[in-house]
Each structure stands twice: as structure tokens, then as C-alpha cells.
Amino acid sequence: MRSRAIAAAFLAVGIGLAGCAASGDSAEPSTPPTLTATQAPTPTPTPTPTPLTPGEQAAQQVARMTIAEQAALVVMGTAPGTDAAALADYVSVGPDGLILMGGNVPATPDELRGLTDTVHAASDQALIAIDQEGGDVRRMPWDELASSYELKTAAPAETQAAFAARAGLLAAAGVDINFGIVADVPRTQDSFIFGRSYGTDPQAVADRVAAAVAGERGVVASTLKHFPGHGAAEGDSHSAIPTSAQTLAEWRTFDAIPFEAGIDAGAELVMTGHLRFPSIAAEPASLSPEWYRILREDLGFDGVAVTDDLGMLGSSGEVAYADPVANSVAAIAAGADLVLMIAGSTPETAGQIITALEQRASTDATFAERLAEAASRVLMLKSTL
């Protein structure tokens, strides 16, 4: 604390001098001055420090990390089985992110909670995600809540209720993130994604997407998928890179609507799909700087951008995307904050991705800044859970 000197000034009043004493008399002492202390100056208050925002706190924490620790934050992978100790080892020495697939889910909710508690204890930064849309796409078989099959023709309030209950199941199981809200708008009922969507009308889909986010809000982190829209780019992205001839203006008036609604409702994550819109970008959206720019600047999203499973790109047949490690580095460079690796991967793949990210950041200052930004967003998400 800064030291302060406090000065006091005194004013002499009525100082009388004694007259000469008679010969032989003792001299009387002078009358002491009457002093009045002036009021001390008011101390200058110590300024109260401005609290750091969550983003600033995350950035400071990331700045204290090694590059390898930052890289581990932005990778989410998977390992086989329901052995809690093995999955805990996976996050303690490799990525901080773990996605639970069907083979990772034990028979009962209590067993799953024991598994997730063990994983969380292994790493302070561990994030556990799951695909729990309901219906055909669910990893926890005891989730019998309404899915898109029923909800696409029900009132949005029923979607909110279903996802609020689903979020409760996930939170009880120790899951942090649900990759569960499909914001795609298929054009017809014959679409690959129709069974998982909330209909073919963009506003109707938007209403249900926003309701699903509201239902999960504050319980688990919500994810919108598959940006910029599987409905526009027909085909199965597990085995190809679906392509759309849409222009950006056309996209803004149709497929963008549910994503905007979900972002405005507070979704914490958006999952980018392996979808190509040649009039907008040559790369699939998951690897496209332009699509990440659109997501941030045009739609105002400031949360975590996570890729769809990058292993899927390897099944597309396009040689440029055959290497999942290279795909992961390209995704972070483009603007992704979290890279997801499942198909075709081994427990070692995530470690290889972390090493590649570290090597690139060690020699490329611009990439190092991008990695730190991505890690800060992931860490800020973690702090809110």
C-alpha cells in the first residue's frame, strides 16, 4: 500500500509576554501559546482494481502454460472401453478432451458417473463430451426422452422440456458437453439428415434449436451442428465431402437462421461440418478460415468452435485430407478452437496431433497466437461448467 505522510499545521494565537518582574521577584513563565490543529488532509483512496473478465483470466492462465499444455487443451479424442483408469490415463498424458462413444458407456448411470469422476480427477482441465441427440443418436441407452422424431411436429416448449430433462441425465452422469442440437435444415424428407433434424422450415427449426439450448442452459454446454448446414450440402459427410452451390446471400436467408437462433439463445459451442460451398470457400467448412470468419463476425459467435470428427475427412477419398494430424493443424490455423478425432484413430493419434500443434507453434508466431486464443476459449468454457 502506498505510504502517506500526514502533516499538521499549528497556529499560535494570543501569545502574551510577561512584563519585567519587580526587583527581587521571580520572573513568571511566559503563557504557553494556544494551538489549534488544522484538519488533516483527506487520504487519497486506494483505487479498487478492475476485476478481470473471464476471457482475460483464461488468457492469463494460458500464458503461463507451456505450448504442449495449450495444445492438449484444444484436442478431444477417444479411447476404447469402459475401464475408468485407462480413460483417466488417456487424459492425464494426452488430450484434455474425451468424447464418450457407445463403447465407453457402462451399463448403468452410476457406473458412468464413477467413470467420469475418475477422468475428471485425472486432469484439472478435462472436458467430457457425448453425442446425445436422442432417438437414433444417443450413447446413453437409458435416455428415452423425446427426440427429433416427435419434436419436429411438437411445440417448441416440448423441445425445451425434453432437452432440460436430457441435460439433467447428462449432468448426473458427469458429462460436460452435449454435441446434441442439430441445426441443419434438410430440403426434403429424403435427406440424409432429415431423421435427426427438426424439420424443413428454417424458422421452425430455429425455434426448436433455441428451445433446446434454453433447456440445456446452465446444466451442460450446448453444441449446434453441423455448421454451416448439412441440409444445404446433401450427402453423408462420413464418407464424402458434401457440396452445395449456395451463395453466401442464399445461405444467410435459409441455413443460417437456426444457427443464429441457437447462438442468440446462448449455445456455448458450434460444430463445423465437413461441407463445401465452392462459391464461399474452396475448403470444407471445418478447415475454412472464411467460414470461421463468418461464424465470428457475421453471426457474432464468441464461444468454442469445435470441428466434426476430423477422421471422417480421411474417408472422403480426397488425398489432400488423408492425414488427420495435418487436418487438425489446418483446422486450428483456420479458426477452430477444439479439434475432434474419432474415426480411424488410435489412442496415440491425439498425442501425435498435440506434438504437431506444438511443433508448428514453436516455429510460427502467428500460429502460436492462434493456438493460445483457441486454448483460452476452451479454458473459459471449462471455467463456466
Helices and strands as residue ranges (DSSP letters): E 10-13, E 34-37, H 54-63, H 67-73, E 75-77, H 84-93, E 97-100, G 102-104, H 109-122, E 127-130, E 132-134, E 137-138, H 148-151, H 156-172, E 177-182, G 194-196, H 202-216, E 221-227, H 248-252, H 256-265, E 269-272, G 285-287, H 289-293, I 294-298, E 304-307, G 310-315, G 319-321, H 324-334, E 339-340, H 347-363, H 365-384
